[in-house]
Amino acid sequence: MDSYFSTSMNEINVIAKLADLKEDHYHHLLTLSTLIELLIEKGILTREEIDKKALELDQFMAPPPYPTV
């Protein structure tokens, strides 16, 4: 019975950690989006410059380990 309880608690802990990661990811994305919008509003960067740089940086990423469509 201890083994079952331990496994169940491990699953609950993993699910809780995933939920925390999802919330952290949301807050990071919100902060980044806010900074980008402020830079554009202040005329420091254009959306086109940001898109161009994002594409440039994306070229450095390794191909995903799964097929893309």
Biopython code that builds the backbone (N, CA, C, O; Angstrom):
import numpy as np
from Bio.PDB.StructureBuilder import StructureBuilder

atoms = [
    (1, "MET", "N", (0.829, -1.194, 0.000)),
    (1, "MET", "CA", (0.000, 0.000, 0.000)),
    (1, "MET", "C", (0.870, 1.254, 0.000)),
    (1, "MET", "O", (0.514, 2.255, -0.621)),
    (2, "ASP", "N", (2.015, 1.206, 0.695)),
    (2, "ASP", "CA", (2.904, 2.365, 0.713)),
    (2, "ASP", "C", (3.381, 2.699, -0.695)),
    (2, "ASP", "O", (3.531, 3.869, -1.046)),
    (3, "SER", "N", (3.618, 1.673, -1.495)),
    (3, "SER", "CA", (4.089, 1.883, -2.852)),
    (3, "SER", "C", (3.029, 2.623, -3.672)),
    (3, "SER", "O", (3.355, 3.536, -4.431)),
    (4, "TYR", "N", (1.773, 2.232, -3.519)),
    (4, "TYR", "CA", (0.684, 2.879, -4.249)),
    (4, "TYR", "C", (0.563, 4.331, -3.817)),
    (4, "TYR", "O", (0.434, 5.219, -4.660)),
    (5, "PHE", "N", (0.602, 4.581, -2.525)),
    (5, "PHE", "CA", (0.477, 5.946, -2.002)),
    (5, "PHE", "C", (1.632, 6.799, -2.506)),
    (5, "PHE", "O", (1.433, 7.942, -2.915)),
    (6, "SER", "N", (2.830, 6.245, -2.475)),
    (6, "SER", "CA", (4.005, 6.977, -2.926)),
    (6, "SER", "C", (3.871, 7.348, -4.402)),
    (6, "SER", "O", (4.180, 8.476, -4.785)),
    (7, "THR", "N", (3.418, 6.421, -5.222)),
    (7, "THR", "CA", (3.250, 6.678, -6.641)),
    (7, "THR", "C", (2.183, 7.742, -6.870)),
    (7, "THR", "O", (2.369, 8.635, -7.696)),
    (8, "SER", "N", (1.085, 7.659, -6.160)),
    (8, "SER", "CA", (0.018, 8.646, -6.298)),
    (8, "SER", "C", (0.498, 10.025, -5.879)),
    (8, "SER", "O", (0.198, 11.016, -6.545)),
    (9, "MET", "N", (1.228, 10.096, -4.799)),
    (9, "MET", "CA", (1.746, 11.384, -4.335)),
    (9, "MET", "C", (2.768, 11.945, -5.327)),
    (9, "MET", "O", (2.818, 13.153, -5.558)),
    (10, "ASN", "N", (3.570, 11.072, -5.903)),
    (10, "ASN", "CA", (4.521, 11.521, -6.928)),
    (10, "ASN", "C", (3.791, 12.124, -8.120)),
    (10, "ASN", "O", (4.199, 13.158, -8.648)),
    (11, "GLU", "N", (2.709, 11.473, -8.540)),
    (11, "GLU", "CA", (1.924, 11.995, -9.656)),
    (11, "GLU", "C", (1.323, 13.357, -9.308)),
    (11, "GLU", "O", (1.341, 14.269, -10.135)),
    (12, "ILE", "N", (0.799, 13.499, -8.114)),
    (12, "ILE", "CA", (0.230, 14.775, -7.674)),
    (12, "ILE", "C", (1.307, 15.852, -7.655)),
    (12, "ILE", "O", (1.067, 16.979, -8.086)),
    (13, "ASN", "N", (2.486, 15.510, -7.159)),
    (13, "ASN", "CA", (3.583, 16.476, -7.122)),
    (13, "ASN", "C", (4.003, 16.905, -8.525)),
    (13, "ASN", "O", (4.275, 18.083, -8.760)),
    (14, "VAL", "N", (4.056, 15.967, -9.444)),
    (14, "VAL", "CA", (4.430, 16.295, -10.821)),
    (14, "VAL", "C", (3.378, 17.208, -11.450)),
    (14, "VAL", "O", (3.723, 18.181, -12.120)),
    (15, "ILE", "N", (2.112, 16.904, -11.239)),
    (15, "ILE", "CA", (1.037, 17.735, -11.781)),
    (15, "ILE", "C", (1.105, 19.138, -11.188)),
    (15, "ILE", "O", (0.922, 20.120, -11.908)),
    (16, "ALA", "N", (1.367, 19.245, -9.888)),
    (16, "ALA", "CA", (1.478, 20.554, -9.245)),
    (16, "ALA", "C", (2.655, 21.343, -9.808)),
    (16, "ALA", "O", (2.547, 22.548, -10.031)),
    (17, "LYS", "N", (3.768, 20.671, -10.037)),
    (17, "LYS", "CA", (4.937, 21.350, -10.605)),
    (17, "LYS", "C", (4.648, 21.833, -12.025)),
    (17, "LYS", "O", (5.071, 22.924, -12.408)),
    (18, "LEU", "N", (3.929, 21.027, -12.804)),
    (18, "LEU", "CA", (3.559, 21.444, -14.156)),
    (18, "LEU", "C", (2.653, 22.672, -14.127)),
    (18, "LEU", "O", (2.790, 23.570, -14.957)),
    (19, "ALA", "N", (1.745, 22.706, -13.189)),
    (19, "ALA", "CA", (0.858, 23.865, -13.054)),
    (19, "ALA", "C", (1.666, 25.111, -12.696)),
    (19, "ALA", "O", (1.410, 26.194, -13.222)),
    (20, "ASP", "N", (2.633, 24.956, -11.806)),
    (20, "ASP", "CA", (3.497, 26.088, -11.441)),
    (20, "ASP", "C", (4.300, 26.567, -12.652)),
    (20, "ASP", "O", (4.434, 27.771, -12.873)),
    (21, "LEU", "N", (4.830, 25.630, -13.429)),
    (21, "LEU", "CA", (5.591, 25.997, -14.627)),
    (21, "LEU", "C", (4.715, 26.730, -15.627)),
    (21, "LEU", "O", (5.155, 27.687, -16.264)),
    (22, "LYS", "N", (3.477, 26.281, -15.764)),
    (22, "LYS", "CA", (2.564, 26.929, -16.701)),
    (22, "LYS", "C", (2.310, 28.369, -16.272)),
    (22, "LYS", "O", (2.302, 29.271, -17.110)),
    (23, "GLU", "N", (2.105, 28.594, -14.983)),
    (23, "GLU", "CA", (1.877, 29.945, -14.485)),
    (23, "GLU", "C", (3.126, 30.810, -14.656)),
    (23, "GLU", "O", (3.023, 31.971, -15.052)),
    (24, "ASP", "N", (4.298, 30.257, -14.363)),
    (24, "ASP", "CA", (5.551, 30.999, -14.554)),
    (24, "ASP", "C", (5.733, 31.367, -16.025)),
    (24, "ASP", "O", (6.117, 32.490, -16.352)),
    (25, "HIS", "N", (5.452, 30.406, -16.906)),
    (25, "HIS", "CA", (5.576, 30.643, -18.343)),
    (25, "HIS", "C", (4.655, 31.788, -18.765)),
    (25, "HIS", "O", (5.065, 32.657, -19.535)),
    (26, "TYR", "N", (3.427, 31.798, -18.274)),
    (26, "TYR", "CA", (2.476, 32.868, -18.598)),
    (26, "TYR", "C", (3.026, 34.229, -18.162)),
    (26, "TYR", "O", (2.968, 35.190, -18.929)),
    (27, "HIS", "N", (3.552, 34.318, -16.952)),
    (27, "HIS", "CA", (4.063, 35.590, -16.445)),
    (27, "HIS", "C", (5.293, 36.058, -17.233)),
    (27, "HIS", "O", (5.446, 37.252, -17.490)),
    (28, "HIS", "N", (6.159, 35.130, -17.611)),
    (28, "HIS", "CA", (7.321, 35.498, -18.423)),
    (28, "HIS", "C", (6.877, 36.003, -19.793)),
    (28, "HIS", "O", (7.397, 37.002, -20.289)),
    (29, "LEU", "N", (5.924, 35.316, -20.395)),
    (29, "LEU", "CA", (5.423, 35.723, -21.698)),
    (29, "LEU", "C", (4.731, 37.081, -21.623)),
    (29, "LEU", "O", (4.886, 37.904, -22.525)),
    (30, "LEU", "N", (3.979, 37.317, -20.572)),
    (30, "LEU", "CA", (3.315, 38.603, -20.389)),
    (30, "LEU", "C", (4.334, 39.733, -20.248)),
    (30, "LEU", "O", (4.171, 40.796, -20.847)),
    (31, "THR", "N", (5.378, 39.505, -19.462)),
    (31, "THR", "CA", (6.427, 40.506, -19.282)),
    (31, "THR", "C", (7.122, 40.801, -20.605)),
    (31, "THR", "O", (7.341, 41.963, -20.946)),
    (32, "LEU", "N", (7.467, 39.768, -21.341)),
    (32, "LEU", "CA", (8.128, 39.944, -22.629)),
    (32, "LEU", "C", (7.236, 40.691, -23.614)),
    (32, "LEU", "O", (7.701, 41.594, -24.310)),
    (33, "SER", "N", (5.974, 40.326, -23.676)),
    (33, "SER", "CA", (5.034, 41.002, -24.573)),
    (33, "SER", "C", (4.886, 42.468, -24.202)),
    (33, "SER", "O", (4.812, 43.330, -25.078)),
    (34, "THR", "N", (4.844, 42.752, -22.907)),
    (34, "THR", "CA", (4.735, 44.132, -22.443)),
    (34, "THR", "C", (5.955, 44.943, -22.863)),
    (34, "THR", "O", (5.820, 46.065, -23.352)),
    (35, "LEU", "N", (7.134, 44.383, -22.674)),
    (35, "LEU", "CA", (8.360, 45.082, -23.068)),
    (35, "LEU", "C", (8.399, 45.351, -24.576)),
    (35, "LEU", "O", (8.782, 46.438, -25.006)),
    (36, "ILE", "N", (8.008, 44.373, -25.359)),
    (36, "ILE", "CA", (7.997, 44.548, -26.807)),
    (36, "ILE", "C", (7.028, 45.662, -27.199)),
    (36, "ILE", "O", (7.366, 46.522, -28.012)),
    (37, "GLU", "N", (5.846, 45.648, -26.633)),
    (37, "GLU", "CA", (4.855, 46.671, -26.972)),
    (37, "GLU", "C", (5.330, 48.064, -26.550)),
    (37, "GLU", "O", (5.106, 49.034, -27.274)),
    (38, "LEU", "N", (5.975, 48.174, -25.401)),
    (38, "LEU", "CA", (6.491, 49.474, -24.963)),
    (38, "LEU", "C", (7.597, 49.977, -25.887)),
    (38, "LEU", "O", (7.640, 51.164, -26.211)),
    (39, "LEU", "N", (8.484, 49.090, -26.311)),
    (39, "LEU", "CA", (9.549, 49.481, -27.238)),
    (39, "LEU", "C", (8.971, 49.980, -28.563)),
    (39, "LEU", "O", (9.481, 50.933, -29.151)),
    (40, "ILE", "N", (7.908, 49.331, -29.024)),
    (40, "ILE", "CA", (7.264, 49.749, -30.260)),
    (40, "ILE", "C", (6.550, 51.091, -30.058)),
    (40, "ILE", "O", (6.692, 52.001, -30.875)),
    (41, "GLU", "N", (5.786, 51.210, -28.973)),
    (41, "GLU", "CA", (5.054, 52.451, -28.695)),
    (41, "GLU", "C", (5.982, 53.655, -28.573)),
    (41, "GLU", "O", (5.633, 54.754, -29.004)),
    (42, "LYS", "N", (7.153, 53.455, -27.991)),
    (42, "LYS", "CA", (8.100, 54.551, -27.800)),
    (42, "LYS", "C", (8.932, 54.821, -29.055)),
    (42, "LYS", "O", (9.741, 55.748, -29.080)),
    (43, "GLY", "N", (8.729, 54.013, -30.091)),
    (43, "GLY", "CA", (9.438, 54.226, -31.340)),
    (43, "GLY", "C", (10.887, 53.783, -31.303)),
    (43, "GLY", "O", (11.679, 54.179, -32.158)),
    (44, "ILE", "N", (11.242, 52.975, -30.332)),
    (44, "ILE", "CA", (12.621, 52.491, -30.213)),
    (44, "ILE", "C", (12.884, 51.378, -31.229)),
    (44, "ILE", "O", (13.952, 51.317, -31.838)),
    (45, "LEU", "N", (11.900, 50.509, -31.398)),
    (45, "LEU", "CA", (11.979, 49.427, -32.382)),
    (45, "LEU", "C", (10.659, 49.360, -33.139)),
    (45, "LEU", "O", (9.624, 49.818, -32.656)),
    (46, "THR", "N", (10.717, 48.781, -34.334)),
    (46, "THR", "CA", (9.486, 48.526, -35.079)),
    (46, "THR", "C", (9.148, 47.043, -34.954)),
    (46, "THR", "O", (9.997, 46.216, -34.623)),
    (47, "ARG", "N", (7.900, 46.740, -35.225)),
    (47, "ARG", "CA", (7.474, 45.341, -35.184)),
    (47, "ARG", "C", (8.250, 44.533, -36.228)),
    (47, "ARG", "O", (8.585, 43.371, -35.996)),
    (48, "GLU", "N", (8.531, 45.145, -37.362)),
    (48, "GLU", "CA", (9.277, 44.460, -38.423)),
    (48, "GLU", "C", (10.693, 44.120, -37.955)),
    (48, "GLU", "O", (11.192, 43.031, -38.239)),
    (49, "GLU", "N", (11.344, 45.043, -37.242)),
    (49, "GLU", "CA", (12.696, 44.777, -36.725)),
    (49, "GLU", "C", (12.677, 43.622, -35.725)),
    (49, "GLU", "O", (13.572, 42.776, -35.720)),
    (50, "ILE", "N", (11.661, 43.598, -34.892)),
    (50, "ILE", "CA", (11.545, 42.516, -33.901)),
    (50, "ILE", "C", (11.298, 41.186, -34.610)),
    (50, "ILE", "O", (11.916, 40.176, -34.273)),
    (51, "ASP", "N", (10.396, 41.184, -35.591)),
    (51, "ASP", "CA", (10.125, 39.956, -36.346)),
    (51, "ASP", "C", (11.375, 39.464, -37.075)),
    (51, "ASP", "O", (11.670, 38.269, -37.077)),
    (52, "LYS", "N", (12.102, 40.387, -37.690)),
    (52, "LYS", "CA", (13.327, 40.020, -38.418)),
    (52, "LYS", "C", (14.355, 39.403, -37.472)),
    (52, "LYS", "O", (14.961, 38.380, -37.792)),
    (53, "LYS", "N", (14.554, 40.025, -36.306)),
    (53, "LYS", "CA", (15.526, 39.505, -35.337)),
    (53, "LYS", "C", (15.079, 38.147, -34.800)),
    (53, "LYS", "O", (15.908, 37.260, -34.596)),
    (54, "ALA", "N", (13.782, 37.977, -34.569)),
    (54, "ALA", "CA", (13.270, 36.695, -34.078)),
    (54, "ALA", "C", (13.549, 35.582, -35.086)),
    (54, "ALA", "O", (13.961, 34.484, -34.712)),
    (55, "LEU", "N", (13.320, 35.873, -36.369)),
    (55, "LEU", "CA", (13.619, 34.879, -37.407)),
    (55, "LEU", "C", (15.114, 34.568, -37.466)),
    (55, "LEU", "O", (15.522, 33.419, -37.635)),
    (56, "GLU", "N", (15.918, 35.624, -37.321)),
    (56, "GLU", "CA", (17.372, 35.437, -37.332)),
    (56, "GLU", "C", (17.822, 34.547, -36.175)),
    (56, "GLU", "O", (18.612, 33.623, -36.368)),
    (57, "LEU", "N", (17.328, 34.823, -34.995)),
    (57, "LEU", "CA", (17.712, 34.034, -33.821)),
    (57, "LEU", "C", (17.161, 32.613, -33.886)),
    (57, "LEU", "O", (17.774, 31.675, -33.377)),
    (58, "ASP", "N", (16.000, 32.464, -34.516)),
    (58, "ASP", "CA", (15.395, 31.143, -34.637)),
    (58, "ASP", "C", (16.252, 30.212, -35.489)),
    (58, "ASP", "O", (16.179, 28.993, -35.337)),
    (59, "GLN", "N", (17.060, 30.772, -36.378)),
    (59, "GLN", "CA", (17.930, 29.955, -37.225)),
    (59, "GLN", "C", (19.003, 29.222, -36.412)),
    (59, "GLN", "O", (19.548, 28.216, -36.864)),
    (60, "PHE", "N", (19.302, 29.728, -35.215)),
    (60, "PHE", "CA", (20.309, 29.094, -34.369)),
    (60, "PHE", "C", (19.766, 27.890, -33.606)),
    (60, "PHE", "O", (20.529, 27.080, -33.081)),
    (61, "MET", "N", (18.457, 27.785, -33.552)),
    (61, "MET", "CA", (17.844, 26.684, -32.806)),
    (61, "MET", "C", (18.042, 25.370, -33.549)),
    (61, "MET", "O", (17.987, 25.315, -34.778)),
    (62, "ALA", "N", (18.270, 24.327, -32.786)),
    (62, "ALA", "CA", (18.378, 22.994, -33.391)),
    (62, "ALA", "C", (17.004, 22.591, -33.897)),
    (62, "ALA", "O", (15.991, 23.014, -33.339)),
    (63, "PRO", "N", (16.956, 21.786, -34.939)),
    (63, "PRO", "CA", (15.638, 21.332, -35.428)),
    (63, "PRO", "C", (14.926, 20.538, -34.330)),
    (63, "PRO", "O", (15.567, 19.847, -33.537)),
    (64, "PRO", "N", (13.608, 20.644, -34.294)),
    (64, "PRO", "CA", (12.870, 19.920, -33.252)),
    (64, "PRO", "C", (13.031, 18.410, -33.422)),
    (64, "PRO", "O", (13.210, 17.924, -34.539)),
    (65, "PRO", "N", (12.966, 17.677, -32.323)),
    (65, "PRO", "CA", (13.157, 16.226, -32.386)),
    (65, "PRO", "C", (11.920, 15.496, -32.927)),
    (65, "PRO", "O", (11.898, 14.266, -32.976)),
    (66, "TYR", "N", (10.915, 16.235, -33.324)),
    (66, "TYR", "CA", (9.673, 15.640, -33.814)),
    (66, "TYR", "C", (9.337, 16.295, -35.163)),
    (66, "TYR", "O", (9.777, 17.412, -35.433)),
    (67, "PRO", "N", (8.569, 15.611, -36.000)),
    (67, "PRO", "CA", (8.228, 16.190, -37.304)),
    (67, "PRO", "C", (7.281, 17.378, -37.171)),
    (67, "PRO", "O", (6.394, 17.381, -36.317)),
    (68, "THR", "N", (7.473, 18.375, -38.014)),
    (68, "THR", "CA", (6.573, 19.526, -38.021)),
    (68, "THR", "C", (5.826, 19.553, -39.339)),
    (68, "THR", "O", (6.289, 19.011, -40.343)),
    (69, "VAL", "N", (4.677, 20.184, -39.326)),
    (69, "VAL", "CA", (3.848, 20.246, -40.529)),
    (69, "VAL", "C", (3.958, 21.589, -41.155)),
    (69, "VAL", "O", (3.332, 21.844, -42.184)),
]
sb = StructureBuilder()
sb.init_structure("model")
sb.init_model(0)
sb.init_chain("A")
sb.init_seg("    ")
for serial, (resi, resn, name, xyz) in enumerate(atoms, 1):
    if name == "N":
        sb.init_residue(resn, " ", resi, " ")
    sb.init_atom(name, np.array(xyz, "f"), 0.0, 1.0, " ", f" {name:<3s}", serial, name[0])
structure = sb.get_structure()
